[in-house]
Amino acid sequence: MVYRNSIDAFQQLLLSPAVSQISAKSGHMQNGISYCVVQVSFANGDEYRIEAFDEEADELYRVAREQSSLLCLHANA
């Protein structure tokens, strides 16, 4: 499957009701470019990792943290 960008790939993974955990890390490389790594875990043990750089990294991190918070809210409900 082809995705437009990392955010599109992440949102496609979220279509599954079996998502059990979302973790996101961000930072800057030595050359100053932003990066973001998001890991999506599923109840069956499958895991996917998505990486983004530069401005897309900032947006992916924001979306992933938002979805992670929502996932936690639903798990505790």
Secondary structure, 3 states (H helix, E strand, C coil): CCCCCHHHHHHHHCCCCCEEEEEEEEEECCCCCEEEEEEEEECCCCEEEEEEECHHHHHHHHHHHHHHHHHHHHHHC
